[in-house]
Amino acid sequence: MDYFAKRIIPCLDVDRGRVVKGVNFVGLRDAGDPVEVAKRYNKEGADELTFLDITATHEERKTIVDIVKEVAKEVFIPLTVGGGIRELDDIYNLLAVGCDKVSINSAAIKRPDFINESAKRFGSQCIVVAIDAKKVAPKKWHIFTHGGRKDTGIDALSWAKEAYERGAGELLVTSMDADGTKAGYDNELNCEIAKVAKIPIIASGGAGTMEHIKEAFVNGCADAALAASIFHFREIDIMDLKHYLKEQGIAVRI
C-alpha cells in the first residue's frame, strides 16, 4: 500500500437522515439517501468516506448510530463519522457499529482534554479533529462551532497546534469562507496549519474543479481532499479525477 498516496474523500453531510449540501453552511439541498450514496462511492473508487451528522450538535442530540450502522455495512473503505460526539461512550458506540475513525469538533473545543482521553483510549489513528475556520484578518482565522453558527474567538492555528499536541491523528480543516462556493480550497489556511501540526491535513470546503483538488495537494499542503457536491451531483467522477491527478504527477490509488 502506498502510504504517501493522496486521498479523495467524499463527504456525506447528513441532516434528518438525508444527505444534504449547502453554501457557506446554509441553504441546504437534498442529495439522497446516505446508504445509497455511500454504496455508490464505495463502488466508484473513493479512498475513504466521511459522514457528518451536521445538526446533531446544534440540536444537542447524539449522532444517528442506526444510519451509521447501515452505511458501514455497505462500505469497505475507511469510514469517519462526526457530529454530536461528546464523550468516550459515543466514540465506542460508533466504532462498535463499524466506523473506523471519529471526527470531533465542538466537544473538543469545550473540553480539550477530550482529545487526550480519546486518543489514549482508542488510539490517535481513530481521532480526527475537525476545524471550521473563517478568516478574520490577513493570516488570521477563527474557529467556528455549531455548524458555523458560533464564533469562538479561538485562533485556528493555535488550536490546530494544540489538537496535534493532545493526540489528534488527523485534522479536517474546513474553510467556511470557501465552503460550497466551488472557488477552490483555502490553501493558505491549510499550509499555515501544516507548519504547526505535523499530522495529515484533510482539505475541505471549496472544491469545484479537478484543478482545485490538484492545487490542494501541490500548493495547499493537503494529504487528502474532501468534497461533497461535485461528487454528489456527478459533476466530477472520482476515477476520472484520480487519472487526472496521476497524469499531473500526484500519487493516488487507482
C-alpha positions in Angstrom: 0.0 0.0 0.0 1.3 3.5 -0.8 1.1 5.4 2.4 2.1 8.6 0.6 -0.8 8.4 -1.9 -3.1 11.4 -1.7 -6.7 10.5 -0.7 -10.0 11.5 -2.2 -12.8 11.6 0.4 -16.5 12.3 -0.5 -18.3 13.8 2.4 -21.9 13.0 3.4 -23.4 15.9 5.3 -26.5 14.3 6.8 -29.5 16.2 8.2 -32.6 14.3 9.4 -31.5 11.1 7.7 -30.8 12.6 4.3 -27.6 13.7 2.5 -27.7 17.5 2.0 -25.4 20.2 0.6 -25.4 24.0 1.2 -23.2 27.1 0.5 -21.3 28.6 3.4 -23.0 26.1 5.7 -26.6 27.3 4.8 -29.3 26.8 2.1 -29.3 23.0 2.2 -30.5 20.9 -0.7 -31.2 17.2 -0.8 -28.6 14.9 -2.3 -30.1 11.5 -1.5 -30.2 8.6 0.9 -27.0 8.2 2.8 -26.8 4.4 2.5 -27.3 4.5 -1.3 -24.9 7.4 -1.7 -22.2 5.6 0.4 -22.6 2.4 -1.7 -22.1 4.4 -4.9 -18.9 6.0 -3.6 -17.5 2.6 -2.4 -18.0 1.3 -5.9 -16.7 4.4 -7.7 -13.3 4.4 -6.1 -13.3 6.8 -3.1 -10.4 6.2 -0.8 -12.4 7.0 2.3 -15.9 8.3 3.3 -16.8 10.9 5.8 -20.2 11.0 7.4 -21.1 14.2 9.3 -24.4 14.5 11.2 -24.4 18.3 10.7 -27.2 19.2 13.0 -26.5 16.9 15.9 -24.5 19.4 18.0 -26.8 22.3 17.2 -29.9 20.2 18.2 -28.0 18.8 21.2 -28.5 15.2 20.3 -26.3 12.1 19.6 -25.2 11.0 16.2 -27.7 8.8 14.4 -26.0 5.5 15.1 -28.5 3.3 13.3 -27.9 5.1 9.9 -24.1 4.9 10.5 -24.5 1.1 11.1 -26.4 0.7 7.7 -23.7 2.8 5.9 -20.9 0.8 7.5 -22.4 -2.5 6.2 -22.2 -1.2 2.6 -18.7 0.3 2.5 -15.4 -1.4 2.5 -13.2 1.7 2.8 -12.4 3.7 5.9 -15.4 5.5 7.3 -15.1 8.6 9.5 -18.2 9.8 11.4 -18.7 13.1 13.1 -21.5 15.2 14.7 -22.8 15.1 18.3 -19.8 13.2 19.7 -19.3 14.4 23.3 -18.0 11.5 25.4 -15.9 8.3 25.1 -19.0 6.2 25.0 -20.2 8.0 21.9 -16.9 7.0 20.2 -17.2 3.4 21.4 -20.8 3.1 20.1 -19.8 4.3 16.6 -16.7 2.1 16.4 -18.8 -0.8 17.5 -21.2 -0.4 14.5 -18.4 -0.3 12.0 -16.9 3.2 11.7 -13.1 3.4 11.6 -12.5 7.0 12.8 -14.4 9.7 14.5 -14.4 13.4 13.9 -14.7 15.6 16.9 -15.2 19.4 16.9 -17.4 21.3 19.4 -16.8 18.9 22.3 -13.0 19.2 21.9 -13.2 23.0 22.0 -15.4 22.9 25.0 -13.1 20.4 26.8 -9.7 20.0 25.1 -8.8 17.1 27.4 -11.4 15.1 25.4 -8.8 14.8 22.6 -6.2 13.3 25.0 -8.7 10.9 26.5 -10.0 9.8 23.1 -6.5 9.3 21.7 -5.4 7.4 24.8 -8.4 5.1 24.8 -8.9 4.4 21.1 -5.5 5.4 19.5 -4.6 8.6 17.7 -5.3 6.9 14.3 -9.1 6.9 15.3 -9.3 10.6 16.2 -9.8 13.3 13.6 -10.2 16.9 15.0 -12.4 19.0 12.7 -11.6 22.6 12.4 -14.2 25.0 10.9 -12.3 28.2 10.3 -13.2 31.6 9.0 -10.7 34.4 8.0 -11.0 37.4 10.3 -7.8 39.3 9.2 -4.8 38.6 7.0 -3.2 35.3 8.0 -5.7 35.1 10.9 -8.6 32.7 11.2 -11.1 32.0 14.0 -12.7 28.7 14.9 -16.5 28.4 14.5 -18.7 25.8 16.0 -22.4 24.6 15.8 -22.4 24.2 12.1 -20.7 27.5 11.6 -23.1 29.5 13.7 -20.9 30.4 16.6 -17.5 32.3 16.5 -15.5 31.0 19.4 -12.8 33.8 19.1 -10.2 31.0 19.2 -7.2 31.3 16.8 -7.4 28.4 14.3 -3.6 28.0 14.1 -3.1 27.8 17.9 -6.0 25.4 18.1 -4.6 23.2 15.3 -1.2 23.0 17.1 -2.9 22.2 20.4 -5.1 19.4 18.9 -2.0 17.9 17.3 -0.1 18.0 20.6 -3.0 16.5 22.5 -3.0 13.4 20.3 -5.2 14.0 17.2 -4.3 11.7 14.3 -5.6 14.0 11.6 -7.1 17.4 11.1 -10.2 18.0 8.9 -9.8 21.7 8.0 -12.9 23.3 6.5 -12.7 26.9 5.2 -16.1 28.4 6.0 -15.4 31.2 3.5 -14.9 28.7 0.7 -17.4 26.1 1.7 -19.8 25.2 -1.1 -18.6 28.1 -3.3 -16.7 25.9 -5.7 -14.0 28.6 -6.0 -11.2 26.4 -4.6 -9.8 25.4 -1.2 -8.2 27.9 1.2 -4.6 26.6 0.5 -3.1 29.4 2.6 -5.0 28.3 5.7 -4.1 24.6 5.2 -0.4 25.4 4.7 -0.3 27.7 7.8 -1.8 24.8 9.8 0.7 22.3 8.3 3.5 24.4 9.7 2.3 23.9 13.3 0.7 20.4 13.2 2.8 17.5 11.9 -0.2 15.2 11.1 -2.2 14.6 7.9 -4.4 17.5 6.9 -7.7 16.9 5.1 -8.6 19.9 3.0 -12.3 20.7 3.0 -14.6 23.5 1.6 -14.5 25.0 -1.9 -13.7 22.2 -4.4 -15.3 23.0 -7.8 -12.8 21.5 -10.3 -10.2 18.8 -10.7 -7.6 21.6 -10.7 -8.8 22.8 -7.3 -8.1 19.4 -5.9 -4.7 19.2 -7.6 -3.9 22.7 -6.1 -4.8 21.5 -2.6 -2.1 18.8 -3.0 0.5 20.8 -4.9 0.2 24.2 -3.2 -2.1 23.6 -0.2 -0.1 21.1 1.9 -3.0 18.7 2.0 -2.7 14.9 2.4 -6.4 14.4 1.5 -9.1 16.3 -0.3 -12.7 16.2 0.9 -15.6 17.3 -1.3 -19.3 16.9 -1.4 -21.5 18.5 -4.1 -19.1 17.9 -7.0 -19.4 14.2 -6.3 -23.0 14.0 -5.1 -24.3 15.7 -8.2 -21.8 13.9 -10.5 -20.0 16.9 -11.7 -16.7 15.1 -11.3 -16.2 11.3 -11.5 -13.8 10.0 -8.8 -11.8 7.7 -11.2 -11.6 10.5 -13.8 -10.2 12.7 -11.1 -7.7 10.1 -10.0 -6.5 9.6 -13.6 -6.1 13.4 -14.0 -4.1 13.6 -10.7 -1.9 10.8 -11.8 -1.2 12.5 -15.1 -0.2 15.6 -13.1 2.4 13.5 -11.2 0.4 13.2 -8.0 0.4 9.8 -6.3 -3.1 8.4 -5.9 -4.5 4.9 -5.5 -6.2 3.6 -8.6 
